[in-house]
Amino acid sequence: MSANPCEGPDCEQALDKLYLFIDQEIDTASCAEIQTHIDECTSCLSEYDLERVVKSLVSRSCSEVAPDPLREKVLLSIRTVQVQITEQRTV
């Protein structure tokens, strides 16, 4: 999150849980508290809007499928790291 002029425990709590709120991965009571705070605090509202836009852009960018050669290189790298970790644990 970017720095913003928000201060105080309400802002800190709202911004700490912002991603959970945006992703709707937070309990209903906390969600209502954060929504109320965002509705009343222009700084937190700006931060919320910015994070939603960034999340939306990232989501759209992630919908592309990697070409097969790239996928194979990435999977090979992952397997190599897994083997190295396994070998280190057994030594």
C-alpha positions in Angstrom: 0.0 0.0 0.0 1.2 3.5 -0.6 1.8 6.0 2.1 -1.1 8.3 2.8 -2.1 11.0 5.3 -4.4 8.7 7.3 -3.7 8.5 10.9 -5.3 6.8 13.9 -6.3 3.3 14.9 -9.4 3.3 12.6 -7.4 4.1 9.5 -4.7 1.7 10.5 -7.1 -1.1 11.0 -9.0 -0.4 7.8 -5.8 -0.3 5.7 -4.4 -3.4 7.4 -7.4 -5.4 6.3 -7.9 -3.6 2.9 -6.9 -6.6 0.7 -9.1 -9.0 2.7 -12.0 -6.5 2.3 -11.4 -6.1 -1.4 -11.3 -9.9 -1.9 -14.3 -10.4 0.4 -12.3 -12.7 2.6 -13.3 -11.1 5.9 -16.1 -11.6 8.3 -19.3 -9.6 7.8 -18.9 -7.5 11.0 -15.3 -6.4 10.1 -16.5 -5.8 6.5 -19.2 -3.5 7.7 -16.8 -1.6 10.0 -14.3 -1.1 7.2 -17.0 -0.1 4.7 -18.3 2.5 7.2 -14.8 3.8 7.8 -14.1 4.0 4.0 -17.4 5.8 3.5 -16.4 8.5 6.0 -12.6 8.8 5.4 -11.6 10.3 2.1 -7.9 9.2 2.5 -8.9 5.6 3.1 -11.4 5.8 0.3 -8.7 7.0 -2.1 -6.4 4.1 -1.0 -9.3 1.6 -1.4 -10.0 2.9 -5.0 -6.3 2.8 -5.9 -5.9 -0.8 -4.7 -9.1 -1.9 -6.5 -7.8 -0.4 -9.8 -4.4 -2.1 -9.3 -6.0 -5.4 -8.5 -8.3 -5.2 -11.5 -5.3 -4.4 -13.8 -3.3 -7.3 -12.4 -6.3 -9.6 -12.8 -6.7 -8.7 -16.4 -3.0 -9.2 -17.1 -3.0 -12.6 -15.5 -5.6 -14.0 -17.8 -3.1 -14.6 -20.6 -1.7 -18.1 -20.9 2.1 -18.5 -21.0 3.5 -20.1 -24.1 4.4 -23.8 -23.7 8.2 -23.3 -23.8 8.0 -20.7 -21.0 5.7 -23.0 -19.0 8.1 -25.8 -19.4 11.1 -23.7 -18.3 9.3 -22.5 -15.2 8.1 -26.0 -14.3 11.7 -27.3 -14.7 13.0 -24.5 -12.5 10.4 -25.3 -9.8 11.3 -29.0 -9.9 15.0 -28.3 -9.7 14.5 -26.1 -6.6 12.3 -28.9 -5.1 15.0 -31.5 -5.7 17.7 -29.2 -4.2 15.6 -28.6 -1.1 14.9 -32.3 -0.7 18.6 -33.1 -1.1 19.5 -30.5 1.5 17.0 -31.9 4.0 18.4 -35.5 3.7 22.1 -34.4 4.1 
